[in-house]
Amino acid sequence: MKNFVEELRWRGMIHDVMPGTEEYMNKNMTSGYVGIDPTADSLHIGHLVGVMMLKHLQLAGHRPIALVGGATGMIGDPSGKSQERSLLDEATLRKNENELKKQLAKFLDFESDVENRALLVNNYDWMKNFTFLEFIRDIGKHITVNYMMAKESVKKRIGADSKTGMSFTEFSYQLVQGYDFLYLYEHENCKLQMGGADQWGNITTGTELIRRKLGHENEAFALTCPLITKADGGKFGKTESGNVWLDPERTSPYEFYQFWLNVSDEDAKKYIKIFTLLSQKEIEQLIKEHGEAPHLRILQKTLAQDITTRVHSKADYEAAVEASQILFGKGTTETLKKLDERMLLNVFKGVPQPEVQRSEFDMGIGLLDFLAAKTGIFKSNGEARRMLKDRAVMINKNRVDENYQLSSTDLLNNRYVIVQKGKKNYFLIKIV
């Protein structure tokens, strides 16, 4: 077995670790779990840190357990939250669980016969038959209110600054999560719980519950990773349109690839350790090469390739790279024609998008009229004529002159025309 804790340490993935964790894991094959919130039917990249911890756990010879919080998802974790969230029904949670497993299977081995194959569990399965009286009698009596009130996530919500306070439902969350650890400890020989730094309070409630209920000779361990931030102080994984999802229907492979390609140099040095499986030696070499020629963006390109291929596919990665080249002058008419509508709109997101009536287009529009009066790309026919004469206008990456005839064969996805004015000015014309 590899030294799991040391692997996370050099990758910058440890915030807190309970004393004795590393020593125990170096001597014993250990099951460890991470809880995943099932309030959506897809993971987003904020979940990937926990997923990578499970991946490294499995690679180190230990057994990863992904816990989908069906029961806790019905309550809502107060950690890091300023207000209570809406609750989901069982049917929605089950659907989400199935979708999450498909995504987790791209990282974890659930299917082979190895001893440490991954396991997916849902805490709703052991919580649903627990009566309230049983829970407060068998579990609640082991943890004092004083202990629970001392947790940072509780103090923030009931302090003087809190406007909403905290419901009993949320207050009980750490007990329910603590019971998860106890249940997995007893039924799956799980000795380790992992999570983000904001989960330390909930996780240590679990280790405390195990010792108090089963006896202090029972060893349970905790490990948390830092909350991932961006160098500019912005929230990691958030864009103008919201979360960066693993589901291609929510975040296209092109947008996913672009997110990683556009991270800062400082963030790329951090993220390549966390989100890839490249070795320490390989990463040090990449950082060195990047420092010698930062304009080549070696770190960002390597990071984007690795994670886009893993989450989506090699074909999706190659299509995203090809599409990315379009805006930098390397694309061709054939490249444009290969793009589906969603990819085309993603690539040209943010460029001016004038509209032309289909009836007018089908009747035939002269190129000068199309470029000036109909779309406003040029202020006048004279200005358009001058740039056409200078060979500075392209239709769908094809350099054209004043004699060019527009036709239906110019339509991309039967409704778009890309006009490039000079080197960097793009227009996406919609035929409506």
C-alpha positions in Angstrom: 0.0 0.0 0.0 1.1 3.5 -0.8 1.2 6.2 1.9 -2.2 7.8 1.3 -1.7 10.7 3.7 1.7 11.6 2.2 0.2 11.5 -1.3 -2.5 14.0 -0.3 0.1 16.1 1.6 2.4 16.9 -1.3 -0.7 17.6 -3.4 -1.8 20.3 -1.0 -5.0 18.3 -0.1 -4.8 18.2 3.6 -6.2 20.9 6.0 -6.7 18.8 9.1 -5.9 15.2 9.9 -6.6 13.5 13.2 -3.4 12.3 15.0 -2.7 8.6 14.3 -4.4 8.6 10.9 -1.3 8.2 8.8 0.3 5.6 11.1 -2.9 3.5 11.2 -3.4 3.6 7.4 0.2 2.7 6.7 -0.3 -0.6 8.6 -3.9 -1.5 7.7 -6.1 -1.6 4.7 -8.8 1.0 5.6 -12.2 1.9 4.3 -12.8 5.6 4.1 -15.8 7.6 3.0 -16.9 11.0 1.7 -20.4 12.2 1.8 -22.0 13.7 -1.3 -25.0 15.9 -1.3 -27.7 14.5 -3.7 -29.7 17.7 -4.2 -28.9 17.7 -7.9 -28.7 14.9 -10.5 -25.1 15.8 -11.3 -21.8 16.5 -9.6 -20.2 19.8 -10.1 -16.5 20.5 -10.0 -16.8 21.5 -6.3 -17.4 17.8 -5.6 -14.3 16.8 -7.4 -11.9 17.4 -4.5 -13.7 14.8 -2.4 -13.9 12.4 -5.4 -10.2 12.7 -6.0 -9.6 12.0 -2.3 -11.5 8.7 -2.8 -9.6 8.0 -6.0 -6.2 8.4 -4.2 -7.6 6.2 -1.4 -8.3 3.4 -3.9 -5.0 3.9 -5.7 -3.2 3.6 -2.3 -4.8 0.2 -1.8 -7.6 1.2 0.5 -11.4 1.0 0.0 -13.4 4.1 -1.0 -17.0 4.5 0.0 -19.1 7.2 -1.6 -22.0 8.1 0.6 -24.9 9.7 -1.1 -26.7 11.7 1.6 -30.3 10.8 0.9 -31.3 11.3 4.5 -29.1 14.2 5.3 -30.1 15.7 1.9 -33.6 15.8 3.3 -32.4 17.9 6.2 -29.7 20.2 4.8 -26.2 20.7 6.2 -25.8 24.1 8.0 -22.0 24.1 7.4 -21.1 27.1 5.4 -24.7 28.0 4.8 -26.4 31.2 5.9 -29.9 29.9 5.6 -31.9 26.6 5.5 -32.3 25.1 2.0 -35.4 23.4 0.5 -35.9 19.7 1.0 -36.3 16.9 -1.6 -38.6 13.9 -1.8 -37.3 10.3 -2.0 -38.1 9.8 -5.7 -36.0 12.8 -6.6 -33.2 11.7 -4.3 -33.1 8.2 -5.8 -33.0 9.5 -9.3 -30.1 11.8 -8.4 -28.3 8.9 -6.7 -28.4 6.8 -9.9 -27.0 9.7 -12.0 -24.2 10.4 -9.5 -23.0 6.8 -9.5 -22.6 7.0 -13.3 -20.3 10.0 -12.9 -18.4 8.5 -10.0 -17.7 5.4 -12.0 -15.5 7.5 -14.3 -13.2 7.9 -11.3 -13.7 4.9 -9.0 -13.7 1.2 -9.7 -17.1 -0.2 -8.5 -17.2 -3.3 -10.7 -14.0 -5.3 -10.5 -13.3 -8.2 -8.2 -10.5 -6.4 -6.3 -10.7 -6.4 -2.5 -10.8 -2.6 -2.4 -13.5 -2.0 -5.0 -15.5 1.1 -4.4 -18.9 1.0 -2.7 -21.8 3.5 -3.1 -24.2 3.7 -0.2 -27.2 6.0 0.6 -27.8 6.9 4.3 -31.5 7.0 3.6 -31.4 3.2 3.6 -30.4 3.0 7.3 -32.1 6.1 8.5 -35.6 5.6 7.0 -36.7 3.0 9.6 -35.2 4.8 12.6 -38.0 6.3 14.8 -37.4 9.6 16.4 -37.6 8.1 19.9 -35.1 5.4 19.0 -32.7 8.0 17.6 -32.8 10.3 20.6 -32.6 7.4 23.0 -29.8 5.4 21.2 -27.8 8.1 19.6 -28.7 11.5 21.1 -27.8 10.6 24.6 -24.2 10.0 23.7 -23.5 13.6 22.5 -24.2 16.6 24.8 -25.8 19.8 23.6 -22.7 21.6 25.0 -20.5 19.6 22.6 -22.8 20.3 19.6 -23.1 24.1 20.4 -19.3 24.4 20.4 -19.1 23.5 16.7 -18.3 26.4 14.4 -21.1 25.7 12.0 -23.6 26.0 14.9 -22.1 29.0 16.5 -22.2 31.0 13.3 -25.9 30.4 12.8 -27.1 31.1 16.3 -24.7 34.0 17.1 -25.6 37.6 17.3 -25.0 38.2 13.6 -27.4 35.5 12.5 -30.7 36.8 11.0 -32.4 33.5 10.5 -31.2 31.4 13.5 -31.1 27.6 13.2 -34.0 25.1 13.1 -33.9 22.0 15.3 -33.8 20.0 12.0 -30.4 21.6 11.0 -29.1 21.5 14.6 -29.6 17.7 14.5 -27.6 17.4 11.2 -24.3 16.7 12.9 -25.8 13.9 14.9 -27.3 12.3 11.8 -23.9 12.6 10.0 -22.2 11.2 13.1 -24.5 8.2 13.0 -23.5 7.6 9.4 -19.9 7.2 10.5 -21.0 4.9 13.3 -23.1 2.8 10.9 -20.4 2.4 8.4 -17.9 1.7 11.1 -20.0 -1.2 12.4 -21.3 -2.6 9.0 -18.5 -1.8 6.6 -15.4 -1.6 8.9 -15.0 2.0 7.8 -12.4 3.8 10.0 -12.0 7.1 8.1 -14.2 10.0 7.1 -13.0 12.7 4.8 -14.5 16.0 3.6 -13.9 19.7 3.1 -12.4 21.8 5.9 -15.9 23.1 6.8 -16.9 19.5 7.6 -14.4 19.0 10.4 -17.0 19.6 13.1 -19.5 17.1 11.7 -16.7 14.5 11.1 -15.3 14.7 14.6 -18.8 14.4 16.0 -18.8 11.0 14.2 -15.5 9.9 15.7 -16.7 11.0 19.1 -19.9 9.1 18.8 -18.1 5.9 17.8 -15.8 6.2 20.9 -18.7 7.0 23.3 -21.1 4.4 22.1 -18.7 1.5 21.3 -15.9 2.2 23.7 -12.8 4.4 23.7 -10.6 1.5 22.4 -12.4 1.9 19.0 -10.3 3.9 16.6 -11.9 6.2 14.1 -10.1 8.9 12.0 -10.8 12.1 10.3 -9.1 14.0 7.4 -10.2 17.2 5.7 -8.9 19.1 2.6 -8.7 22.8 2.2 -11.7 24.6 0.6 -10.5 25.3 -2.9 -10.4 29.0 -3.7 -9.3 31.0 -6.7 -6.3 33.3 -6.6 -8.5 36.4 -7.2 -10.7 35.5 -4.2 -13.6 34.3 -6.4 -15.5 31.1 -5.6 -13.9 28.1 -7.3 -16.2 26.3 -9.8 -18.5 29.3 -10.3 -18.9 31.1 -13.6 -21.3 33.9 -14.7 -23.8 31.2 -15.6 -23.4 29.3 -12.3 -21.8 26.0 -11.3 -19.5 24.1 -13.7 -21.2 20.7 -13.9 -20.0 17.3 -14.9 -23.3 16.6 -16.8 -22.7 17.6 -20.5 -26.3 18.8 -20.7 -25.7 21.3 -17.9 -22.2 22.4 -18.8 -21.1 21.4 -22.3 -17.7 19.7 -22.8 -16.5 22.9 -24.6 -17.4 25.1 -21.6 -16.0 22.6 -19.2 -12.7 22.6 -21.2 -12.6 26.3 -21.4 -13.1 26.7 -17.6 -9.8 24.8 -16.9 -8.0 26.3 -19.9 -8.7 29.8 -18.5 -7.6 29.5 -14.9 -4.7 31.7 -13.8 -1.1 30.5 -13.6 -1.2 30.5 -9.9 -4.4 28.5 -9.8 -3.1 26.1 -12.4 -0.1 25.2 -10.3 -2.5 24.3 -7.4 -5.2 22.6 -9.5 -2.9 20.3 -11.5 -1.9 18.7 -8.2 -5.5 18.3 -6.9 -7.4 17.3 -10.1 -5.0 15.1 -12.0 -3.2 11.9 -11.2 0.2 13.1 -12.6 3.1 12.2 -10.4 5.1 14.7 -8.3 8.0 14.5 -10.7 5.8 15.1 -13.8 4.1 18.0 -12.2 7.4 19.6 -11.1 8.6 19.3 -14.6 5.5 20.9 -16.1 5.7 23.8 -13.6 9.3 24.3 -14.6 8.5 24.3 -18.3 5.5 26.6 -17.7 7.8 29.1 -15.9 10.1 29.1 -18.8 7.4 29.9 -21.3 4.2 31.0 -19.5 2.6 32.2 -22.7 2.3 28.6 -24.0 0.0 27.9 -21.0 1.4 24.4 -20.6 -0.1 23.8 -17.2 -3.6 25.0 -18.2 -3.6 22.9 -21.4 -2.4 19.8 -19.5 -5.0 20.3 -16.8 -7.8 20.9 -19.2 -6.9 17.8 -21.3 -6.6 15.5 -18.3 -9.8 16.4 -16.6 -12.0 16.9 -19.8 -10.9 13.5 -21.1 -11.7 11.8 -17.7 -15.1 13.5 -17.2 -16.2 13.4 -20.8 -14.1 11.6 -23.4 -11.1 11.9 -25.6 -13.4 12.8 -28.6 -15.1 15.5 -26.6 -11.7 16.9 -25.5 -10.5 16.9 -29.1 -13.7 18.6 -30.4 -13.3 21.3 -27.6 -9.7 21.9 -28.7 -10.6 22.2 -32.3 -13.5 24.6 -31.5 -11.2 26.7 -29.3 -8.8 27.2 -32.3 -11.6 28.9 -34.3 -11.4 32.2 -32.4 -7.6 32.2 -32.7 -7.4 32.0 -36.5 -6.6 28.3 -36.9 -10.1 27.0 -37.6 -11.4 26.2 -41.1 -14.8 26.2 -42.8 -14.8 22.4 -42.3 -14.2 22.8 -38.6 -17.2 25.2 -38.3 -19.4 22.8 -40.3 -18.6 20.0 -37.8 -19.8 22.0 -34.8 -23.3 21.1 -33.5 -25.5 24.1 -32.7 -24.8 24.1 -28.9 -21.0 24.0 -29.5 -21.3 26.8 -32.1 -23.3 29.0 -29.7 -20.8 28.3 -26.9 -17.8 29.2 -29.1 -19.3 32.5 -30.2 -21.0 33.3 -26.9 -20.7 37.1 -26.2 -20.1 38.1 -29.9 -22.7 40.4 -31.6 -25.5 38.3 -33.0 -27.6 40.3 -35.5 -30.6 38.7 -37.1 -31.7 38.5 -40.7 -35.1 37.3 -41.8 -35.0 33.9 -43.6 -37.4 35.2 -46.3 -34.9 38.0 -47.2 -31.9 35.6 -47.1 -33.7 33.0 -49.3 -34.6 35.7 -51.9 -30.9 36.6 -52.2 -29.0 39.4 -50.5 -26.0 41.1 -52.0 -22.9 40.7 -49.9 -22.5 44.5 -49.3 -26.1 44.8 -48.3 -25.8 41.8 -46.0 -22.7 43.2 -44.3 -23.9 46.8 -43.9 -27.7 47.5 -44.0 -28.9 44.1 -42.9 -26.5 43.3 -40.1 -24.8 46.6 -39.2 -21.4 44.9 -39.2 -20.2 47.8 -41.4 -21.5 51.4 -41.2 -21.8 51.6 -44.9 -21.4 49.7 -48.2 -18.3 51.8 -48.9 -16.6 50.7 -45.6 -17.5 47.1 -46.4 -16.2 47.4 -49.9 -12.8 48.7 -48.7 -12.3 45.9 -46.3 -13.4 43.3 -48.8 -10.9 44.8 -51.2 -8.2 44.4 -48.5 -9.2 40.7 -48.1 -10.1 41.4 -44.5 -13.5 39.8 -44.4 -14.3 36.1 -44.0 -17.6 34.2 -44.2 -17.4 31.0 -42.2 -13.6 31.2 -42.2 -13.6 31.5 -46.0 -11.9 34.8 -47.2 -14.3 36.5 -49.7 -14.4 39.4 -52.0 -17.3 41.7 -53.2 -18.4 39.2 -55.9 -19.2 36.4 -53.4 -22.7 35.1 -53.5 -24.4 34.1 -50.3 -26.6 31.0 -50.4 -28.1 28.3 -48.2 -24.9 26.4 -48.4 -23.3 29.1 -46.2 -25.7 28.3 -43.4 -24.3 26.5 -40.4 -26.8 24.2 -38.7 -29.2 25.6 -41.3 -29.5 29.0 -39.5 -26.1 30.7 -38.8 -23.4 32.6 -40.7 -20.1 33.5 -39.1 -18.6 36.8 -40.3 -15.1 37.8 -39.3 -14.1 41.4 -39.7 -10.3 41.8 -39.5 -8.4 39.5 -37.2 -10.5 39.5 -34.0 -14.0 40.8 -34.7 -16.6 38.1 -35.0 -20.3 38.2 -35.7 -22.8 35.4 -35.4 -25.6 36.1 -37.9 -28.9 34.3 -37.1 -31.2 33.6 -39.9 -34.7 33.7 -38.3 
